């Protein structure tokens, strides 16, 4: 493998081992390992974080240049991951990113390398996803185009990532309306945006999504899922979720679409089946936001 990999690890040795097994098979020439620092209030976390760092560092047994970014203090998900990506792209023009609970199929690496080359000069393409929950047997091509990036195993270019904005204060409903005409979907993403603005969600991924949306960026999503998320507990989930433990497929030949065009009908299906957005879901999000923003006080004329 010629492309560098950024491996994001933290405190889960069991899941990190499974992801590392796939990285080891791919034998990248350059491996970047980034780890946030342990949380002081979490008993035993320092030992868990240290054990993951040691395992990965000690088991690179192929010819490989290894660089590490191990934080002493805990920055939180958004700051830790975005700073790790800044560090990675300070050193690489492009590359592949894997978190410690995202287990890729082996062909995922070749797929990323192929598309990093294929769309290098096309500045409309911002992000190459490896995960896809939907089953799309009707697609002739190996992937489709979307406006939403999926970050469970992905690849990107330095010049695109360098436009990443941590501050989302300038984003508003006009950005969201360009995504979809469906009012439910718009309301969902507006509530997500407000959650990020109000610091109720510690997510780098939503910020990356809004950066791509603001710049009218296009993302690539594979026809067949290539990355299995095995993180039933962690930053993203705590418990059962239908998006986890999704079967992966190996892909040999890559068939490129003849035209770069966002598939709105597939995106709408994704919003329904993946994000589970319907009238009831949006109503619950509105009520939650109503409470968080304190608007109920105005309703009852409470000073």
ChimeraX attribute file (.defattr): number of C-alpha atoms within 10 A of each C-alpha:
attribute: neighborCount
match mode: 1-to-1
recipient: residues
	/A:1	14
	/A:2	13
	/A:3	20
	/A:4	24
	/A:5	25
	/A:6	23
	/A:7	22
	/A:8	22
	/A:9	24
	/A:10	24
	/A:11	23
	/A:12	18
	/A:13	19
	/A:14	13
	/A:15	20
	/A:16	25
	/A:17	17
	/A:18	16
	/A:19	24
	/A:20	23
	/A:21	14
	/A:22	15
	/A:23	22
	/A:24	13
	/A:25	11
	/A:26	16
	/A:27	19
	/A:28	19
	/A:29	15
	/A:30	18
	/A:31	21
	/A:32	20
	/A:33	20
	/A:34	25
	/A:35	24
	/A:36	24
	/A:37	20
	/A:38	23
	/A:39	16
	/A:40	11
	/A:41	7
	/A:42	8
	/A:43	10
	/A:44	12
	/A:45	17
	/A:46	16
	/A:47	12
	/A:48	15
	/A:49	21
	/A:50	17
	/A:51	16
	/A:52	22
	/A:53	21
	/A:54	10
	/A:55	14
	/A:56	17
	/A:57	14
	/A:58	9
	/A:59	11
	/A:60	16
	/A:61	9
	/A:62	11
	/A:63	10
	/A:64	13
	/A:65	12
	/A:66	15
	/A:67	14
	/A:68	17
	/A:69	15
	/A:70	18
	/A:71	14
	/A:72	12
	/A:73	12
	/A:74	14
	/A:75	15
	/A:76	16
	/A:77	17
	/A:78	16
	/A:79	16
	/A:80	20
	/A:81	21
	/A:82	20
	/A:83	17
	/A:84	23
	/A:85	20
	/A:86	15
	/A:87	16
	/A:88	26
	/A:89	20
	/A:90	12
	/A:91	11
	/A:92	15
	/A:93	16
	/A:94	23
	/A:95	21
	/A:96	23
	/A:97	21
	/A:98	24
	/A:99	23
	/A:100	26
	/A:101	29
	/A:102	27
	/A:103	28
	/A:104	28
	/A:105	21
	/A:106	18
	/A:107	16
	/A:108	27
	/A:109	24
	/A:110	18
	/A:111	22
	/A:112	21
	/A:113	19
	/A:114	13
	/A:115	18
	/A:116	21
	/A:117	11
	/A:118	11
	/A:119	15
	/A:120	17
	/A:121	9
	/A:122	9
	/A:123	12
	/A:124	16
	/A:125	24
	/A:126	24
	/A:127	29
	/A:128	27
	/A:129	28
	/A:130	31
	/A:131	27
	/A:132	24
	/A:133	22
	/A:134	17
	/A:135	10
	/A:136	16
	/A:137	9
	/A:138	7
	/A:139	12
	/A:140	12
	/A:141	14
	/A:142	19
	/A:143	21
	/A:144	21
	/A:145	22
	/A:146	23
	/A:147	25
	/A:148	23
	/A:149	26
	/A:150	20
	/A:151	20
	/A:152	21
	/A:153	25
	/A:154	24
	/A:155	25
	/A:156	23
	/A:157	21
	/A:158	18
	/A:159	14
	/A:160	20
	/A:161	20
	/A:162	12
	/A:163	12
	/A:164	18
	/A:165	16
	/A:166	16
	/A:167	11
	/A:168	16
	/A:169	12
	/A:170	8
	/A:171	17
	/A:172	14
	/A:173	12
	/A:174	11
	/A:175	19
	/A:176	20
	/A:177	16
	/A:178	13
	/A:179	19
	/A:180	16
	/A:181	12
	/A:182	10
	/A:183	12
	/A:184	19
	/A:185	23
	/A:186	20
	/A:187	19
	/A:188	21
	/A:189	21
	/A:190	21
	/A:191	17
	/A:192	17
	/A:193	22
	/A:194	19
	/A:195	18
	/A:196	19
	/A:197	16
	/A:198	13
	/A:199	10
	/A:200	11
	/A:201	15
	/A:202	15
	/A:203	20
	/A:204	20
	/A:205	16
	/A:206	21
	/A:207	21
	/A:208	22
	/A:209	20
	/A:210	25
	/A:211	22
	/A:212	25
	/A:213	19
	/A:214	17
	/A:215	13
	/A:216	16
	/A:217	20
	/A:218	22
	/A:219	22
	/A:220	25
	/A:221	23
	/A:222	23
	/A:223	23
	/A:224	22
	/A:225	24
	/A:226	28
	/A:227	29
	/A:228	25
	/A:229	22
	/A:230	19
	/A:231	24
	/A:232	16
	/A:233	12
	/A:234	12
	/A:235	11
	/A:236	10
	/A:237	11
	/A:238	10
	/A:239	9
	/A:240	11
	/A:241	10
	/A:242	8
	/A:243	16
	/A:244	17
	/A:245	16
	/A:246	17
	/A:247	14
	/A:248	21
	/A:249	17
	/A:250	14
	/A:251	18
	/A:252	11
	/A:253	9
	/A:254	14
	/A:255	10
	/A:256	14
	/A:257	14
	/A:258	7
	/A:259	8
	/A:260	14
	/A:261	11
	/A:262	16
	/A:263	12
	/A:264	15
	/A:265	9
	/A:266	15
	/A:267	18
	/A:268	16
	/A:269	14
	/A:270	17
	/A:271	16
	/A:272	14
	/A:273	14
	/A:274	15
	/A:275	13
	/A:276	14
	/A:277	18
	/A:278	14
	/A:279	11
	/A:280	11
	/A:281	13
	/A:282	20
	/A:283	14
	/A:284	12
	/A:285	16
	/A:286	16
	/A:287	12
	/A:288	13
	/A:289	17
	/A:290	13
	/A:291	12
	/A:292	14
	/A:293	12
	/A:294	11
	/A:295	14
	/A:296	13
	/A:297	12
	/A:298	9
	/A:299	8
	/A:300	8
	/A:301	8
	/A:302	9
	/A:303	5
